[in-house]
């Protein structure tokens, strides 16, 4: 069970209030879409439901092979599942705000576990001076989901370092693999990660069973 001190609770409360303010602002101004990106993700979710495909455009228009592979499928699946609960783009943004808050809290907990001397009140201050986090939490964009997966891959790696339990390395590998299904930039990390963990294996730091987990990303 996580325990937070008074300062941390205040910081979490301010972070939640800032997210609430930006969500209400976006809801009132209907400003949750970003050029072609948002529409392609929405078409992807629609086509997953109606055509079993993650094609990122209208099937009634001439087929564009580029839009078949431009967007990895996970964010489209996220929208599809969210709209299965409540069919609204704003509900998708609401869930993204929750993921954003959880990611920020997890980042603070990671800092605590790494014994970093960090005042949690810096988190709402950073949100005020660098509001990109709040903006993207209220856009139909994959960034917040991607961030959530990256943060929790680090969280599970830290937990594995603490406990040496194989399940945490497995979960970290799953998060990293899923992140590659969210943003294609992660494909570039596949050979780097595998090389790094193979190096640890050669140094007898991890077993062959553990190194196999990081082939998930390579397969993705």
Residue pairs with C-beta under 8 A, 6 or more apart in sequence:
2 109
4 12
7 119
7 120
7 121
8 108
8 120
10 121
11 108
11 120
11 121
11 123
11 124
12 101
12 105
12 120
14 121
14 124
15 101
15 104
15 105
15 123
15 124
15 127
16 101
18 124
18 127
18 128
18 134
19 97
19 100
19 101
19 134
19 137
20 97
22 97
22 131
22 134
22 135
22 137
22 138
23 93
23 94
23 97
23 137
23 138
25 31
25 138
26 32
26 90
26 93
26 138
26 139
27 90
27 93
31 138
32 38
32 89
32 90
32 93
32 138
32 139
32 140
33 39
33 89
33 139
33 140
34 139
34 140
34 141
37 140
37 141
38 139
38 140
38 141
40 56
40 57
40 67
40 70
40 71
41 56
41 71
41 75
41 76
41 79
41 140
41 141
41 142
42 79
42 89
42 140
43 55
43 56
43 57
43 58
44 54
44 55
44 56
44 71
44 73
44 75
44 76
44 79
45 76
45 77
45 79
45 80
45 83
47 53
47 54
47 55
47 56
47 59
47 76
48 54
48 73
48 76
48 77
48 80
49 80
51 59
53 68
54 68
54 71
54 73
54 76
54 77
55 67
55 68
56 67
56 68
56 70
56 71
56 76
57 64
57 67
71 142
72 180
72 181
72 182
72 183
72 184
73 181
74 142
74 145
74 178
74 181
74 182
75 141
75 142
75 145
75 146
75 182
78 92
78 95
78 145
79 92
79 140
82 91
82 92
82 95
83 91
83 92
85 91
89 140
92 140
93 137
93 138
93 139
93 140
96 136
96 137
96 138
96 144
96 145
97 137
97 138
99 137
99 144
99 145
99 147
99 148
100 133
100 134
100 137
100 144
100 147
100 148
102 148
103 144
103 147
103 148
103 151
103 152
104 123
104 133
106 151
106 152
106 155
107 123
107 151
108 118
108 120
108 123
109 155
110 151
110 154
110 155
110 158
111 118
112 118
113 158
113 162
114 158
127 133
127 134
133 144
136 143
136 144
137 144
142 182
142 183
143 183
145 182
146 179
146 182
146 183
149 175
149 176
149 178
149 179
149 182
150 175
150 176
150 179
152 171
152 172
152 175
153 172
153 173
153 175
153 176
153 179
154 172
156 168
156 169
156 171
156 172
156 175
157 168
157 169
157 172
159 165
159 168
160 166
160 168
160 169
160 172
166 209
166 210
169 206
169 210
169 213
170 213
172 213
173 213
173 214
173 216
173 217
174 216
176 186
176 189
176 193
176 214
176 216
176 217
177 216
177 217
177 219
177 220
179 186
180 186
180 187
180 189
180 190
180 217
180 220
181 220
186 217
187 220
189 217
190 217
190 218
190 220
191 218
193 214
193 217
194 211
194 214
194 215
194 217
194 218
197 206
197 210
197 211
197 214
198 211
200 206
200 211
201 207
201 208
201 210
201 211
